[in-house]
Amino acid sequence: MNDPSDVLIVGGGPAGMMAGYLLARAGVRVTVLEKHADFFRDFRGDTVHPSTMQVLEELGLLAEFLKRPHHRIDRAALTWNGRQMIIGDLSHLNMAAPFIAMMPQWDFLDFLREQGAKLPGFSLRMSAPVSGFIEEAGRIAGVRLGDGSELRAHLTIACDGRTSLARAMLPLESLGAPIDVFWFAVPKQGQGHELRGVVSGPQLIVMIDRGDYWQCAFVIAKGGAEAIEARGIAAFRAAILAAAPELTGLETVLPDWNKVSLLSVSLDRLTQWSRPGLLAIGDAAHAMSPVGGIGINLAIQDAVATANALAAALARGEPVDALLAKVQARRWLPTRLVQGAQRAMHERVLRPLLQADLANPKQPPLAVRLFNRFALLRRIPGYLIGHGIRMEHVRSPRTDG
Ligand SMILES: Cc1cc2nc3c(=O)[nH]c(=O)nc-3n(C[C@H](O)[C@H](O)[C@H](O)COP(=O)(O)OP(=O)(O)OC[C@H]3O[C@@H](n4cnc5c(N)ncnc54)[C@H](O)[C@@H]3O)c2cc1C
C-alpha cells in the first residue's frame, strides 16, 4: 500500500500530466496512472496554444519545449467554396509565444513526462488502468487498479477524459453535438505550414499540418457514419477530392476503411466537479468539441488552477476537501463561455452546412466575411483561441529546489 498522503491522478493526458508536474514541483508526491502503454494516440489534437506556452514560460520550460520539432501557425485560413479567406490572426498577441505550436500530442506529453521525471515527487505509471474508486465513509480514499490492487490517496484527481470514471459519481449535463468526425492522414505535397478549413458544398474538411502529411478531419452529421460507409470507400475518396483537390493519391492512402477512424464528438460538463477526496478536471469535467481546437489548452488551464488552489495545502499535508470547489468556481466561467461558443458554431454553422440548409451556401457566414475583410477584427478569434478567457498564471509554489 502507498502512503495515504499521496495524490493520485487518473489519466496521463494534458490535464493529468500538467497537474502532476505542478503538484510535484510544489513538493507533493504524485502518481499519474495512465491506462495505455504509451502516449501514441491520434485522436487528441496537435495544437499547443499561446496560453499553454505562457504557462511553460512561467515554469521556465518554454525554450526547452520549443526545441522539439514543431511548426508555428499564427493565422487560420478557410477555403469557402473556392474562396480563400483568413479568419484568425494570433501574431499580435502580447504573449511569450504568439502562435500555435503544431506538435503531435504524444510529443507534448512526452515533454511533460521528461520534465516530471526530474522532480523527486513525480511518478508516472503506464499500463495502469484504474477500474474504480475506493470509497470509505462517503469519501474517495483512492483507486482500484485493473489487476485488483488498491492505491490510497489523500486526494484523487480524475483526468481520464470524457469517459471518466468520475462521471458515475458526479452530476453530468449533456449539451449535445450534431457532428462526428472521420479522421485520416494524407501525404502532403508542397511547402507551407497552416491550419486549414475547407468548405465545399455541404462538406467540411479540417486539415492539420503535420510536416510531411495532413491530418484530416472530415466532419459529418452525427450518426451519419454508417450511411457514408455503406456508399463505399471510393465514394468517400471522391467526396474528399471534390472538396480538397490537393489531397491526392487517395487510392493508395485510403484503400479501405481501415485507414479511417471515426471519432464521436461530445459536448458536456459536470455541474459539480468534486466530492470529498475526488476532483475532476479537463475533459473529465467538460468534454469539448474539436471546434476551435482548444480542449487541450482548457485542460492545461484547469491543471494550473488546480495547483494554484491546492498545491500549498497538499504540500503541507493539510486536508483539502474544503478547497476542491475553488477549482470549479475558478474554471466554470471559461468552460461555460467556450462551450457556449462551440455550441453556437455547431447549431448556427455546422448543422445547417452539413444538412445543406444554409440560406446561401455560396456565401460564408457574416462573421467569417468580416474577419476576412478587416485585419483588425481577425485578432478577436486570435485572442479567444490563443489567450482564452480568464487565462491562468502559475501561482503554485516551487519547492523542488
Ligand atoms: C476529433 C477531435 C479532435 C480534437 N482536436 C483538438 C485539437 O486540435 N486541439 C485541442 O486543443 N483539442 C482538440 N480536441 C479536444 C482534446 O482532445 C481534449 O479536450 C483534450 O485532450 C483533453 O485533455 P484531458 O487530459 O482532459 O483528457 P484526454 O486527453 O482524453 O486524456 C485522458 C487520459 O486518461 C487516460 N485514461 C482514461 N481512462 C483511464 C483509466 N480508467 N485509467 C487510467 N487512465 C485512463 C487516457 O488513456 C488518456 O491518456 C479534439 C477532440 C476531438 C474529439
Ligand as a Chemical Component Dictionary entry (heavy atoms), coordinates in Angstrom:
data_LIG
# 
_chem_comp.id                   LIG 
_chem_comp.type                 NON-POLYMER 
_chem_comp.pdbx_formal_charge   0 
_chem_comp.three_letter_code    LIG 
# 
loop_
_chem_comp_atom.comp_id 
_chem_comp_atom.atom_id 
_chem_comp_atom.alt_atom_id 
_chem_comp_atom.type_symbol 
_chem_comp_atom.charge 
_chem_comp_atom.model_Cartn_x 
_chem_comp_atom.model_Cartn_y 
_chem_comp_atom.model_Cartn_z 
_chem_comp_atom.pdbx_ordinal 
LIG C1  C1  C 0 -11.715 14.683 -33.129 1  
LIG C2  C2  C 0 -11.156 15.557 -32.051 2  
LIG C3  C3  C 0 -10.151 16.441 -32.380 3  
LIG C4  C4  C 0 -9.632  17.302 -31.417 4  
LIG N1  N1  N 0 -8.674  18.194 -31.778 5  
LIG C5  C5  C 0 -8.198  19.053 -30.857 6  
LIG C6  C6  C 0 -7.172  19.992 -31.186 7  
LIG O1  O1  O 0 -6.705  20.070 -32.330 8  
LIG N2  N2  N 0 -6.726  20.812 -30.209 9  
LIG C7  C7  C 0 -7.209  20.757 -28.942 10 
LIG O2  O2  O 0 -6.780  21.556 -28.088 11 
LIG N3  N3  N 0 -8.149  19.876 -28.588 12 
LIG C8  C8  C 0 -8.652  19.012 -29.512 13 
LIG N4  N4  N 0 -9.602  18.127 -29.141 14 
LIG C9  C9  C 0 -10.017 18.036 -27.731 15 
LIG C10 C10 C 0 -8.892  17.400 -26.886 16 
LIG O3  O3  O 0 -8.528  16.146 -27.439 17 
LIG C11 C11 C 0 -9.306  17.221 -25.435 18 
LIG O4  O4  O 0 -10.058 18.321 -24.984 19 
LIG C12 C12 C 0 -8.066  17.081 -24.515 20 
LIG O5  O5  O 0 -7.251  16.001 -24.935 21 
LIG C13 C13 C 0 -8.480  16.867 -23.065 22 
LIG O6  O6  O 0 -7.361  16.542 -22.266 23 
LIG P1  P1  P 0 -7.545  15.678 -20.955 24 
LIG O7  O7  O 0 -6.190  15.488 -20.366 25 
LIG O8  O8  O 0 -8.600  16.256 -20.106 26 
LIG O9  O9  O 0 -8.131  14.271 -21.458 27 
LIG P2  P2  P 0 -7.570  13.230 -22.509 28 
LIG O10 O10 O 0 -6.661  13.853 -23.482 29 
LIG O11 O11 O 0 -8.750  12.491 -23.017 30 
LIG O12 O12 O 0 -6.684  12.250 -21.642 31 
LIG C14 C14 C 0 -7.273  11.298 -20.779 32 
LIG C15 C15 C 0 -6.223  10.239 -20.465 33 
LIG O13 O13 O 0 -6.741  9.358  -19.477 34 
LIG C16 C16 C 0 -6.437  8.017  -19.838 35 
LIG N5  N5  N 0 -7.446  7.168  -19.203 36 
LIG C17 C17 C 0 -8.766  7.096  -19.498 37 
LIG N6  N6  N 0 -9.382  6.241  -18.670 38 
LIG C18 C18 C 0 -8.430  5.782  -17.822 39 
LIG C19 C19 C 0 -8.454  4.858  -16.731 40 
LIG N7  N7  N 0 -9.593  4.237  -16.338 41 
LIG N8  N8  N 0 -7.293  4.599  -16.078 42 
LIG C20 C20 C 0 -6.131  5.212  -16.436 43 
LIG N9  N9  N 0 -6.072  6.086  -17.488 44 
LIG C21 C21 C 0 -7.193  6.369  -18.149 45 
LIG C22 C22 C 0 -6.497  8.034  -21.362 46 
LIG O14 O14 O 0 -5.773  6.950  -21.909 47 
LIG C23 C23 C 0 -5.880  9.388  -21.676 48 
LIG O15 O15 O 0 -4.478  9.300  -21.803 49 
LIG C24 C24 C 0 -10.129 17.253 -30.086 50 
LIG C25 C25 C 0 -11.127 16.349 -29.750 51 
LIG C26 C26 C 0 -11.653 15.513 -30.719 52 
LIG C27 C27 C 0 -12.757 14.557 -30.356 53 
# 
loop_
_chem_comp_bond.comp_id 
_chem_comp_bond.atom_id_1 
_chem_comp_bond.atom_id_2 
_chem_comp_bond.value_order 
_chem_comp_bond.pdbx_ordinal 
LIG C1  C2  SING 1  
LIG C2  C3  SING 2  
LIG C2  C26 DOUB 3  
LIG C3  C4  DOUB 4  
LIG C4  N1  SING 5  
LIG C4  C24 SING 6  
LIG N1  C5  DOUB 7  
LIG C5  C6  SING 8  
LIG C5  C8  SING 9  
LIG C6  O1  DOUB 10 
LIG C6  N2  SING 11 
LIG N2  C7  SING 12 
LIG C7  O2  DOUB 13 
LIG C7  N3  SING 14 
LIG N3  C8  DOUB 15 
LIG C8  N4  SING 16 
LIG N4  C9  SING 17 
LIG N4  C24 SING 18 
LIG C9  C10 SING 19 
LIG C10 O3  SING 20 
LIG C10 C11 SING 21 
LIG C11 O4  SING 22 
LIG C11 C12 SING 23 
LIG C12 O5  SING 24 
LIG C12 C13 SING 25 
LIG C13 O6  SING 26 
LIG O6  P1  SING 27 
LIG P1  O7  DOUB 28 
LIG P1  O8  SING 29 
LIG P1  O9  SING 30 
LIG O9  P2  SING 31 
LIG P2  O10 DOUB 32 
LIG P2  O11 SING 33 
LIG P2  O12 SING 34 
LIG O12 C14 SING 35 
LIG C14 C15 SING 36 
LIG C15 O13 SING 37 
LIG C15 C23 SING 38 
LIG O13 C16 SING 39 
LIG C16 N5  SING 40 
LIG C16 C22 SING 41 
LIG N5  C17 SING 42 
LIG N5  C21 SING 43 
LIG C17 N6  DOUB 44 
LIG N6  C18 SING 45 
LIG C18 C19 SING 46 
LIG C18 C21 DOUB 47 
LIG C19 N7  SING 48 
LIG C19 N8  DOUB 49 
LIG N8  C20 SING 50 
LIG C20 N9  DOUB 51 
LIG N9  C21 SING 52 
LIG C22 O14 SING 53 
LIG C22 C23 SING 54 
LIG C23 O15 SING 55 
LIG C24 C25 DOUB 56 
LIG C25 C26 SING 57 
LIG C26 C27 SING 58 
# 
